[in-house]
Amino acid sequence: MPRLRLVAFVALATASALCVGGCPPLPVDDGGGPGEEGEGEGEGEGEGGGEGEGEDLPTATVALRPQFALPADGVSAFSISIQLAGPHAGGRAVTVRTVPAGPDDGGGTSGADGSLVVDLVSTIAGTFAIEVDVDGFVVDVGDATVEFSVCRSLEDTFLVDAWPVALSRCVGCHNEFGFSPSLGARFVLPFPGDDGFASRGVAAVRDMLAFTAADGLDVDTATLTPEQRATLLLEDDEATLPLMLANPILGDITGHTGGVVISPAEAVEIRRFRSFIARVEAGADTCGADSVNGISDEDLVQELTLLSPRETLKRAALTLNARNPSAAELLAVTDEATLATALDSVIDDVRTEVRLLEVWNDWLLTDAALGQAPTYVGQSFPLRTFFEKLQSEGARGNNSCNDSVATDCCRVAEDPLNLDADPDNNVTPRPENVLCEQKRLEVRTALAREPLEILRRIWRDDRPASQMITGEFTIVNPALARIYGLLQGDGRTFRDGTTTAFNATPADDATETRLVRVINTAANRITTRNASLDAWPHQGILSTPSWLRRYATTTSNRERTRARFIYEGLLGVPVMQLAAFATPEIPAGKSLENLTWDTQPCIVCHTLLDPVAGTFNHFTGSGGALIARRPCRADGMRAPGFGFVALPGSGDADEGLPRPALDLDDCVATGDGTGAGANDTQAPARLDWLTDQVSAHPRFAYAVVLPLFEGLTGAPILNAPDSLVDPDFTAKARAFASQQKEIARAVAAFRAGNGRFRPVVKAIVLGASFRAAATAGDQDADTNRALELLRVGDGALLTTPEVLDRKITALVGVPWAHLRNPAATNALADDAFYSIFAGGIDSATVTVRSRDPVAVRAAVARRLGNEVSCIAVPQDFSIVDPAQRRLFGDVEMSDVPIDADGNVVAAADARVRTQIRTLHQTLWNEDVIDEAEVDASHALFIAALQAYRSPTTGTTPVNIGATCQAVSAFVRGTRTPYPANGTVVIDGIERRRVNADPDFVVRAWSAVLSSILADSRFLFE
Amino acid sequence: MHIKRRTFLQATVVATAAVVIGKQARAQAAPLPPLFISVEANQAWDTTTSVDPHGNPAFSLYTEDQILTSGGLRVAPFEGTTPFSVRRLRTADTVDFFATFGGFIRVVNGVDHRTVSHDIGPRHAFSGSLRDGFPALGAMVAAVQGPNLPLAFLSSGGFDDTQGIVTLTRSGRQSIVRELARPNRSTGAATSAQFFPDDVDALVRDAQRARDARRGTLLDARRALRKAVTNHAAMASARGAEEGFLDLANVLDASPATADTNTLISAASLALAGMRTVPAACASAHLSFGNFDTHFDHDDDVTGHRVRMRDLLEGVGHLIDEIENNPANAALKARGVLIYVSSDFGRTAYNGGEDDGARGKDHWPVTSAMVIGLGAMRPRVSGGTTIGRTTPFIDGVLQPGLRAMPLRFDANDNLVPGTSPTQTGAGLFALTATEVNFALRDALGLNDEEPAAGTARLVDRFALPEVDAGFTAVVAAGRNPILNDV
């Protein structure tokens, strides 16, 4: 591990007695020359008496030592110990400075014994003269040379230092979409996630420095006051100050539009920013060619050992498919190449879709609509009158159903679909009740899940990911197709005559889908509402009522919420972090709406948001489609567009040309159907233009990767830290830098895969964040903390409740139905039961998952163990053929390992042990069986058996408790009973009743299984 | 005269000791800080509907002379001159909310949340900071008072960011809590059949504990990444909280089930149950309620804003009534509870309506808060009073939203409003959610935290920036201007 090597330090000083004014200067004596070189901790010391002007003059001994044992990060903290001796040594004000400015200044007051320790931090290498100022008397105590044998490159210094400390504050305006370029400013910074983020950032700084110097824009330091010079740490010989430094620090003087961004009081931030600027100006790393073991690639991945190829396959199969890989699959994986091949099967497994939809819902949160009755405002939703028939009483609109009366929704007079001989006539009543309360739920579910179904289709068909916003289609099942007016009277055949009809099996209606355009039909009257449209203006997920409702708009919001999603969700631009958003300076009487046009800080974000918001002109309200174009907004909104390109067809004079964002939307009331006239109701939808721009933007790839990265690894996307007082600052900065590199690898896979999801998923699974197993060696505290912040590691996070639910069903063989009622939804799959307690979300009020243990999750684990084992063990033993059992293929109920006298029955005992190994292997996914754990499970089995045989009170009943007995099939729907005598074949499996347990073996196995299922190895990912 | 908090608490301890001295040689009870419940009115409430009435047609349907004085507060009517009427579950009746409970409430009007963003507003309201990276006040209370309690910080949603200082438990139905609290019972009922007899259940638990210990050793030996090590340790520790959960289940059994259609009442009931166990299983709760984002249909008779406000007040009334008047909560009352009700921000005057929808109100940064001290907290809170003021005018010109009057301290350190929203001068400052949180932190004992060696107090680690200097000085002097009047 590279270490700081501190070279050359000694200090000697003498100090005269303290006196106010008139005291002689302190003599300089550097006797001693270079001190000892330090290896490892790199200590150097020097001391000396030095001569003073009087015998009672205090002397000073100064020693320099690094604070960290391994300051291998390009930031060196070291301590200067000052010992003043003599009659006036105590209570002296001491300041330590370095010249030239490099390490930070420091100081304090000497203690009664004359001692003082001053800690300095240096982010740059070099030789510095150290000055000790004692009550105004300055002594040059010699030089210190700081070298970093570990050299951090300019790019990594940008990532870990310059960006968090300073430049992250500038990017709010100085970004490609932002306010600064709208004013013609040259300085544009990249966002994290931009290709070559760090090198582009360095390049931008370098370019700006050269430009302002060449054009004479740098500040003449002679014009600065002494206080300003001190703030900026200017040396006497610095004639000019780069504008890049002056603007953010002295912005109120330089006329910086953004004002002061780095407060003059933030001395450490200023120093570190200056250090970075100095390095960029120097044109090369100051680390230089003498660097030993230089690390120019901050990447914590190097500190990790990864899961082996087989272990990776196991984790992938469990995470994505909720299953264990088969023995054959595992045998086929011997190296990275075979792993990559094996992963294709895992990724292509249909169960991966289920997992990915959960991940994408974590991003979209559109499942919030599952629990809500969608409401549609106005007449804009084309099928509003149909949809409202299915709502409960009190929903907005006319003719609402009353679901307290089950048939009310199907009132003959109110039947909305009128599926009689005249299917397009909404007036004639229909005798049959075809839409009842159960259908209401189907429609609500289909509407809510429409965006996710689009994503599922894109995944399944391996379509370009961009189709999720550019696709001119949607995915419908029979319920949704009906509500969109696409079906004939039979409810299965499409009116367009080309789309394949749904099958005649209603049982699979929830999952049988078709890819369609919602064309105009007599049942939905799209064209009636807007003559220019012959179909719904599809734009993938962005035109679905579910998404539009989740990201609703109002008269004041004006689609900005939707614009924000465009930036944050589809471009990875953190809009809400671009400016310090506060309203303390609202001018009296000023409308908030106009602030977005001309008042800081509102314009910083609204420069980006408003043009994009304008492209949503055809959608409004809470999910409805405004078929008619919204009238122009002449005040407070920038013209529709993206970046600095106006929306084509908007009628704007600068259409299609780059333009400053400050131009007003000059929509003219032409009323001729072609322009942006206030009376124009025929303009076509233009969201398609926006989605083409967005999907083609390089940041789209980054944004697409982020939810998959976070969802599959469990690691939250990190921001760079922005506060130096945060004790975790350096660790956070390193973690941020490393994670950005991990994400960049996945983005590269996306691009190499022609913009498809599959390569991304594969790259993430093969990446270090997914495969992190352990640390590669001993780490310093800082590195350990950085790794902890990355939240990676095998067994680090609790499995999500959804994955755990599927894992139970797949591995144990029975679902964890709430309170063991197979007709109920599963306990972990419903936020009315345990899913929220187990860290899940409801997409509405609880939108962030919890993957860390808390007391209630331990309680969930206990109940899981007890309740699932109660059902699973008897049900598994009910299968007559051991080879068909999921769990207990190695034993029978008659295998009792100890006799009545407590003696071991060898054969049965051996089978019990074998069975335990199988359970551990299956449920804990263990290759190498930990025999200590086998012993423990075995000991539990025996102890439980004996406890049942000899209970502390009473006698143990022969029969298993009624709640756990296997007397019928544990399935939804028809629960075929197991006969009291004999067997029954159900779905090809011969089963028997298991209720009697005279040897208590079944119950002892339940105890063992309970402890296995509640263990961390089953619960953690 | 005002009493410094520490003096007050010491007096309490002495009083307590005097009571029990006949039974015990010495009562060495250490004073416990109050418990905390924050209530978040989701998506920005309109306080002209309730505690900050203005009888101006641009803002309200009622007139000035219809404004009520009730419970010591000046409040809006529900409709016409009809007050807000809410159910009182404990006594199965219906009461005038403000007349019954107003005396407990300290209204703070004219709080500037300095934002109209639904992301930032709740953060400012419930952490005191506009910036990201600050935990909710409830999380700080739980972290100081009981980070290892079974339900240390309970939340039903809204702004409940913990910044990792304490674990968050999501609130849920009481029946579910009982089921989880009794994992060996077939249902949540204490008398339902057991999966395992007690001795076998104990064997399973012992085996699990031993497993956890071995796994921890194994992870260390494997040099597992720190997150895996710490989370495994957390899981092992979390398993030890079972008794606290069982206490909670027993408390729930003893209390009437309150699964109400009013979700705030249901969530509040669970929080109260967690707090009334001895020791408390829950130190703080954040209860999120409703959706007040009435950009349209603000005055709808069924779904409009005042209907939602009534439901919110009903839940708040339930909390007050239960703590003050239900003997089952005597321990809780003796401990003291501070309740803080706020929202993202406020709302504007009426807008013009959208499409064919009815008119509504949009976002506005100035709003109000309610602070309620109950039980042992009560003497510190001058309920039935209002501080801060707003006006819909500046120099006679109607504003888009309510303007806050700046505040200053009088000679007795009471807050008094200025005469105009634009008034400036010595000592005047704008009251924001930052100051409110600053005062609440002090009232909740967070400034008295004694952190472990080498660590900082949470109030220092998450120091609120830009608190008015005069306000800081008054609080530091032992006065709490949000909670107390002289």
Interface residues (C-beta under 8 A of the other chain):
Chain A: L304 T305 V377 G378 Q379 S380 G394 R396 T554 T555 S556 N557 M576 Q577 A580 F581 A582 T583 P584 I586 A588 G589 K590 S591 L592 T620 G621 S723 A772 A773 A774 T775 G777 N784 R785 L787 E788 L790 R791 V792 G793 D794 G795 A796 L797 L798 L819 R820 A832 F833 Y834 I836 F837 A844 T845 V846 S850 D852 P853 V854 A855 V856 R857 A858 A859 V860 A861 R862 R863 G865 N866 E867 S869 C870 D930 A932 E933 A936 S937 A939 L940 A943 A944 A947 Y948 P951 T952 T956 G961 A962 T963 C964 R1003 S1006 A1007 S1010 S1011 A1014 D1015 S1016 R1017 L1019 F1020
Chain B: N42 D112 R114 T115 V116 S117 D119 I120 L130 R131 D132 G133 L149 P150 L151 A152 S156 G157 G158 T167 L168 T169 R170 G172 R173 I176 E179 L180 A181 P183 N184 S186 T187 A193 Q194 F195 F196 P197 D198 D199 V200 D201 L203 V204 A207 Q208 A210 R211 D212 R214 R215 L218 L219 R222 R223 A224 L225 R226 K227 A228 T230 N231 H232 A234 M235 A238 R239 A241 E242 G244 F245 S288 H295 F296 D297 V302 T303 T348 N351 G352 G353 E354 D355 D356 G357 G360 D362 H363 W364 P365 I394 D395 V397 Q399 P400 G401 R403 P421 T422 A430
